Structure formats: structure tokens, C-alpha cells
Amino acid sequence: MATLALQQAAVDALEQSFALPTYRIDTKTSAPDKFVDLTSTDWSQVTWKDIGRPFEVTNYSSERRQWEEEHHETMPVQTQWEFFNRHFHDLFITDTLKPAPKHAKNCLRRWGA
């Protein structure tokens, strides 16, 4: 009888999932639910009217306009991505506090930012 109670307690301890302040305990023995999309889309039936046209950019950057004037052609997609990635990378290496006024820097430091 005691053995049966111990076995049941062990099984009950296994089938739990709960979060602690710094980690999660998951002792479930069942496989995790996985979403499986078994549907397929017949792309020949999809129209722009159904899904809406993508956003079209008509206001280009000055760098792109300058490049196109110098090369007398539309900027290739590869070059567009290179320009985008270069400028996007600059966002991460720019010191955002440098142009801030001195009192703003002091306020940010005081608040621990």
C-alpha cells in the first residue's frame, strides 16, 4: 500500500510545470505541443486585391539619389541593401549621449541610465 502511494506521488511530481523567479521547472513527460501547418496555399489563386499591395517607397534618400545621378541608372537591390545595412549598423555604434547637452547627461546618470 505504501509503495503504491509513493509511486503515485512520484507520478504526480513529474507532471508539473511552474516558474520560479529565475528559472522554470517543467517535469512533464508528454511531448511538447508543436504547431504543424498542414494547409497549403495555391499561390496562383492569390491576388493583390485579396492581400493588398506592398508599401511602395517613392521618397528616396539623398544618398540613393546621388548614387543614381552618378551612375545614370537605378540603384541595384544589392547596393540598396549595402547602404541600408551600413546605416543600420551606424545606429548601434553611435554614442547617443555625445550630442546631448551636459545637464541632460547629468540627469541620465542620476537616474542610472
Z-matrix of the N, CA and C atoms (Angstrom, degrees):
N
C 1 1.443
C 2 1.528 1 111.17
N 3 1.352 2 116.07 1 -44.53
C 4 1.462 3 120.29 2 179.35
C 5 1.518 4 110.50 3 -65.43
N 6 1.338 5 117.33 4 -35.22
C 7 1.461 6 121.37 5 179.29
C 8 1.522 7 110.53 6 -64.50
N 9 1.312 8 117.03 7 -41.58
C 10 1.461 9 121.66 8 179.02
C 11 1.530 10 110.35 9 -63.16
N 12 1.314 11 117.35 10 -40.34
C 13 1.464 12 121.46 11 178.78
C 14 1.523 13 110.68 12 -65.69
N 15 1.341 14 117.75 13 -39.91
C 16 1.465 15 121.32 14 177.94
C 17 1.523 16 111.13 15 -65.54
N 18 1.337 17 116.27 16 -40.80
C 19 1.462 18 120.04 17 178.67
C 20 1.527 19 110.51 18 -63.07
N 21 1.336 20 116.75 19 -42.75
C 22 1.460 21 120.49 20 -179.98
C 23 1.531 22 110.54 21 -65.49
N 24 1.330 23 117.30 22 -39.44
C 25 1.466 24 121.10 23 178.37
C 26 1.522 25 110.60 24 -63.86
N 27 1.337 26 117.17 25 -38.50
C 28 1.463 27 120.99 26 178.70
C 29 1.523 28 110.82 27 -65.68
N 30 1.330 29 116.84 28 -42.37
C 31 1.466 30 120.96 29 178.94
C 32 1.522 31 109.78 30 -65.02
N 33 1.332 32 117.37 31 -43.07
C 34 1.464 33 120.81 32 179.38
C 35 1.529 34 111.17 33 -62.21
N 36 1.328 35 117.17 34 -37.13
C 37 1.465 36 121.07 35 179.24
C 38 1.518 37 111.12 36 -68.00
N 39 1.333 38 117.47 37 -29.71
C 40 1.460 39 120.51 38 -178.63
C 41 1.518 40 112.68 39 -72.17
N 42 1.277 41 118.68 40 -40.39
C 43 1.467 42 122.03 41 -171.48
C 44 1.526 43 112.12 42 -87.51
N 45 1.323 44 117.72 43 52.79
C 46 1.458 45 121.06 44 -179.89
C 47 1.529 46 110.40 45 -130.64
N 48 1.316 47 113.68 46 156.11
C 49 1.458 48 120.71 47 175.04
C 50 1.518 49 107.10 48 -148.72
N 51 1.323 50 116.84 49 122.54
C 52 1.459 51 119.78 50 178.32
C 53 1.524 52 109.72 51 -153.55
N 54 1.328 53 114.15 52 157.40
C 55 1.464 54 120.64 53 -177.17
C 56 1.518 55 110.10 54 -105.42
N 57 1.306 56 115.16 55 136.81
C 58 1.457 57 123.09 56 172.52
C 59 1.529 58 107.10 57 -105.08
N 60 1.326 59 118.85 58 172.51
C 61 1.474 60 119.08 59 -175.98
C 62 1.532 61 114.74 60 -57.06
N 63 1.340 62 118.44 61 -32.46
C 64 1.465 63 118.98 62 -175.65
C 65 1.519 64 114.45 63 -118.36
N 66 1.314 65 119.01 64 -6.16
C 67 1.461 66 120.85 65 179.09
C 68 1.521 67 110.46 66 -160.00
N 69 1.326 68 116.34 67 171.06
C 70 1.458 69 122.91 68 -179.33
C 71 1.513 70 109.29 69 -114.89
N 72 1.329 71 116.43 70 141.02
C 73 1.462 72 122.27 71 174.98
C 74 1.518 73 107.26 72 -110.18
N 75 1.313 74 116.40 73 122.50
C 76 1.458 75 121.89 74 178.66
C 77 1.515 76 107.86 75 -131.38
N 78 1.326 77 116.80 76 106.09
C 79 1.471 78 121.32 77 -178.20
C 80 1.520 79 111.32 78 -110.23
N 81 1.328 80 116.96 79 24.00
C 82 1.466 81 120.17 80 178.78
C 83 1.523 82 109.47 81 -70.90
N 84 1.317 83 115.84 82 141.88
C 85 1.462 84 120.22 83 179.21
C 86 1.520 85 111.77 84 -96.09
N 87 1.332 86 117.48 85 -11.26
C 88 1.460 87 120.05 86 -179.98
C 89 1.523 88 109.80 87 -79.67
N 90 1.305 89 115.67 88 155.00
C 91 1.467 90 120.87 89 179.40
C 92 1.525 91 109.13 90 -68.74
N 93 1.332 92 118.29 91 147.51
C 94 1.465 93 119.87 92 178.57
C 95 1.524 94 110.43 93 -67.55
N 96 1.323 95 114.95 94 149.33
C 97 1.460 96 119.23 95 176.86
C 98 1.518 97 108.44 96 -68.30
N 99 1.301 98 115.95 97 132.66
C 100 1.460 99 120.50 98 177.92
C 101 1.518 100 108.13 99 -125.45
N 102 1.322 101 115.20 100 132.19
C 103 1.450 102 120.33 101 179.34
C 104 1.521 103 109.02 102 -78.73
N 105 1.291 104 115.59 103 124.02
C 106 1.455 105 120.74 104 177.64
C 107 1.523 106 107.37 105 -121.04
N 108 1.301 107 116.23 106 117.39
C 109 1.457 108 121.37 107 179.90
C 110 1.522 109 108.28 108 -92.27
N 111 1.311 110 115.58 109 106.85
C 112 1.459 111 119.94 110 -178.29
C 113 1.526 112 111.92 111 -96.33
N 114 1.332 113 116.71 112 1.81
C 115 1.457 114 119.14 113 179.24
C 116 1.523 115 109.42 114 -83.28
N 117 1.283 116 115.86 115 157.90
C 118 1.460 117 120.31 116 175.43
C 119 1.525 118 107.98 117 -130.33
N 120 1.306 119 116.19 118 151.90
C 121 1.455 120 121.51 119 -179.04
C 122 1.517 121 108.78 120 -106.70
N 123 1.307 122 115.31 121 127.88
C 124 1.457 123 120.16 122 174.84
C 125 1.528 124 106.74 123 -86.11
N 126 1.330 125 116.00 124 94.84
C 127 1.451 126 121.41 125 -173.18
C 128 1.522 127 112.91 126 -64.61
N 129 1.322 128 118.02 127 -19.03
C 130 1.465 129 119.77 128 178.38
C 131 1.529 130 111.20 129 -70.27
N 132 1.325 131 117.25 130 -18.30
C 133 1.462 132 121.31 131 -178.93
C 134 1.531 133 113.09 132 -95.49
N 135 1.332 134 117.63 133 -8.64
C 136 1.459 135 121.40 134 -177.53
C 137 1.525 136 109.59 135 -84.51
N 138 1.337 137 116.09 136 133.35
C 139 1.465 138 120.89 137 179.10
C 140 1.528 139 109.57 138 -122.25
N 141 1.342 140 115.32 139 161.41
C 142 1.462 141 119.56 140 176.62
C 143 1.520 142 110.07 141 -61.95
N 144 1.326 143 117.57 142 -31.79
C 145 1.466 144 121.18 143 179.31
C 146 1.529 145 110.53 144 -62.54
N 147 1.334 146 116.88 145 -36.14
C 148 1.468 147 121.14 146 -179.67
C 149 1.525 148 112.03 147 -70.31
N 150 1.313 149 117.23 148 -42.92
C 151 1.465 150 120.03 149 -171.38
C 152 1.521 151 113.81 150 -108.62
N 153 1.318 152 117.72 151 -11.67
C 154 1.463 153 120.64 152 -179.18
C 155 1.522 154 111.13 153 86.82
N 156 1.303 155 115.02 154 142.21
C 157 1.465 156 119.59 155 179.99
C 158 1.519 157 110.60 156 -72.39
N 159 1.343 158 116.91 157 150.05
C 160 1.466 159 119.13 158 177.09
C 161 1.528 160 110.42 159 -70.31
N 162 1.319 161 115.92 160 159.36
C 163 1.461 162 121.38 161 179.32
C 164 1.520 163 109.58 162 -65.05
N 165 1.302 164 116.27 163 131.26
C 166 1.463 165 121.03 164 -179.53
C 167 1.527 166 109.46 165 -107.08
N 168 1.319 167 115.84 166 124.84
C 169 1.463 168 121.15 167 179.30
C 170 1.522 169 108.69 168 -87.10
N 171 1.316 170 115.72 169 124.09
C 172 1.468 171 119.76 170 177.57
C 173 1.523 172 111.30 171 -118.96
N 174 1.321 173 117.34 172 -9.92
C 175 1.460 174 122.18 173 179.59
C 176 1.528 175 108.00 174 -105.56
N 177 1.321 176 116.85 175 95.27
C 178 1.460 177 121.29 176 -174.66
C 179 1.522 178 111.66 177 -87.83
N 180 1.321 179 115.72 178 159.28
C 181 1.464 180 121.18 179 179.81
C 182 1.529 181 110.15 180 -69.84
N 183 1.327 182 114.49 181 159.70
C 184 1.471 183 119.00 182 178.83
C 185 1.526 184 110.56 183 -65.39
N 186 1.347 185 117.01 184 -33.32
C 187 1.467 186 120.11 185 178.36
C 188 1.530 187 110.94 186 -63.71
N 189 1.323 188 116.16 187 -40.58
C 190 1.464 189 119.04 188 179.51
C 191 1.529 190 110.55 189 -67.95
N 192 1.321 191 116.43 190 -45.20
C 193 1.472 192 119.15 191 179.18
C 194 1.524 193 110.77 192 -60.42
N 195 1.337 194 117.59 193 -40.36
C 196 1.464 195 121.61 194 178.92
C 197 1.528 196 110.24 195 -64.61
N 198 1.337 197 117.42 196 -43.42
C 199 1.462 198 121.39 197 -179.92
C 200 1.528 199 109.57 198 -61.31
N 201 1.336 200 116.96 199 -44.13
C 202 1.464 201 120.58 200 -178.39
C 203 1.531 202 111.78 201 -67.43
N 204 1.333 203 117.10 202 -33.72
C 205 1.466 204 119.81 203 176.20
C 206 1.521 205 111.05 204 -67.65
N 207 1.333 206 116.75 205 -40.42
C 208 1.464 207 120.76 206 -179.40
C 209 1.528 208 112.10 207 -69.13
N 210 1.320 209 117.60 208 -36.65
C 211 1.465 210 121.36 209 -174.90
C 212 1.531 211 113.36 210 -98.58
N 213 1.324 212 117.70 211 -7.25
C 214 1.470 213 122.98 212 178.69
C 215 1.529 214 111.92 213 55.07
N 216 1.330 215 116.19 214 39.46
C 217 1.460 216 121.01 215 176.05
C 218 1.526 217 108.71 216 -157.92
N 219 1.323 218 115.39 217 166.94
C 220 1.456 219 120.46 218 176.23
C 221 1.522 220 109.22 219 -72.20
N 222 1.316 221 116.40 220 138.76
C 223 1.465 222 120.30 221 -178.70
C 224 1.531 223 109.92 222 -64.23
N 225 1.347 224 117.75 223 127.78
C 226 1.465 225 120.68 224 178.92
C 227 1.535 226 111.30 225 -65.19
N 228 1.311 227 116.12 226 154.26
C 229 1.463 228 121.51 227 -178.03
C 230 1.526 229 110.88 228 -58.49
N 231 1.328 230 117.55 229 -41.67
C 232 1.470 231 120.90 230 179.66
C 233 1.528 232 110.94 231 -57.60
N 234 1.325 233 116.55 232 -44.37
C 235 1.466 234 121.01 233 179.45
C 236 1.525 235 110.51 234 -67.68
N 237 1.332 236 117.59 235 -36.86
C 238 1.465 237 120.69 236 176.72
C 239 1.524 238 110.62 237 -59.87
N 240 1.340 239 116.14 238 -44.05
C 241 1.469 240 119.98 239 179.17
C 242 1.526 241 111.11 240 -65.39
N 243 1.318 242 117.31 241 -38.08
C 244 1.467 243 120.12 242 178.13
C 245 1.528 244 110.64 243 -62.59
N 246 1.336 245 117.13 244 -43.67
C 247 1.465 246 120.75 245 177.53
C 248 1.525 247 110.17 246 -62.58
N 249 1.335 248 116.12 247 -47.00
C 250 1.466 249 120.40 248 -179.36
C 251 1.525 250 111.11 249 -59.30
N 252 1.328 251 116.75 250 -48.99
C 253 1.466 252 120.51 251 -178.25
C 254 1.526 253 111.67 252 -62.72
N 255 1.321 254 117.52 253 -38.43
C 256 1.460 255 121.04 254 179.03
C 257 1.531 256 110.30 255 -62.80
N 258 1.334 257 116.68 256 -46.45
C 259 1.465 258 119.95 257 -179.38
C 260 1.526 259 111.39 258 -70.21
N 261 1.323 260 117.14 259 -36.88
C 262 1.466 261 120.68 260 178.26
C 263 1.521 262 110.14 261 -64.16
N 264 1.327 263 117.23 262 -40.69
C 265 1.462 264 121.68 263 178.21
C 266 1.529 265 110.65 264 -63.54
N 267 1.328 266 116.55 265 -36.74
C 268 1.467 267 120.35 266 179.39
C 269 1.527 268 111.90 267 -59.97
N 270 1.330 269 117.37 268 -29.37
C 271 1.465 270 119.89 269 178.30
C 272 1.523 271 111.52 270 -62.15
N 273 1.326 272 117.18 271 -31.46
C 274 1.454 273 121.06 272 -176.19
C 275 1.523 274 113.22 273 -86.54
N 276 1.325 275 117.23 274 -22.25
C 277 1.462 276 118.55 275 -178.22
C 278 1.526 277 112.41 276 -101.87
N 279 1.326 278 117.30 277 -2.16
C 280 1.455 279 121.45 278 -179.87
C 281 1.528 280 109.91 279 -79.60
N 282 1.323 281 116.30 280 133.39
C 283 1.461 282 121.27 281 175.00
C 284 1.522 283 107.50 282 -80.58
N 285 1.319 284 116.63 283 104.43
C 286 1.463 285 120.15 284 -174.74
C 287 1.520 286 113.02 285 -73.15
N 288 1.330 287 117.97 286 -19.53
C 289 1.464 288 120.20 287 179.23
C 290 1.522 289 112.69 288 -84.75
N 291 1.313 290 118.12 289 -17.14
C 292 1.465 291 120.97 290 -175.66
C 293 1.531 292 112.53 291 -59.43
N 294 1.335 293 119.58 292 -48.21
C 295 1.461 294 118.21 293 -179.06
C 296 1.531 295 113.70 294 -78.81
N 297 1.327 296 118.02 295 -7.71
C 298 1.466 297 120.30 296 -178.14
C 299 1.522 298 110.43 297 -69.76
N 300 1.323 299 116.83 298 146.36
C 301 1.465 300 119.56 299 176.42
C 302 1.528 301 110.83 300 -62.62
N 303 1.327 302 115.40 301 158.64
C 304 1.462 303 120.77 302 -175.03
C 305 1.524 304 111.72 303 -60.17
N 306 1.330 305 118.39 304 -42.04
C 307 1.465 306 119.95 305 -178.51
C 308 1.531 307 111.56 306 -66.87
N 309 1.325 308 117.29 307 -31.70
C 310 1.464 309 120.05 308 177.17
C 311 1.522 310 110.06 309 -67.35
N 312 1.336 311 116.54 310 -39.75
C 313 1.466 312 120.01 311 176.99
C 314 1.522 313 110.36 312 -61.19
N 315 1.343 314 115.87 313 -43.07
C 316 1.460 315 119.68 314 -179.99
C 317 1.525 316 111.43 315 -63.43
N 318 1.322 317 116.82 316 -40.21
C 319 1.472 318 120.17 317 178.15
C 320 1.519 319 110.65 318 -62.76
N 321 1.323 320 116.27 319 -44.00
C 322 1.460 321 119.90 320 -179.97
C 323 1.520 322 111.10 321 -63.91
N 324 1.328 323 116.79 322 -40.96
C 325 1.466 324 119.63 323 179.15
C 326 1.526 325 110.86 324 -65.37
N 327 1.336 326 116.36 325 -39.53
C 328 1.450 327 120.97 326 -179.18
C 329 1.530 328 111.14 327 -62.60
N 330 1.329 329 116.39 328 -35.89
C 331 1.465 330 120.83 329 -179.63
C 332 1.517 331 112.20 330 -86.40
N 333 1.314 332 118.03 331 0.60
C 334 1.460 333 121.37 332 175.80
C 335 1.508 334 114.72 333 83.14
N 336 1.310 335 117.40 334 18.19
C 337 1.470 336 119.24 335 179.90
C 338 1.509 337 110.81 336 -87.72
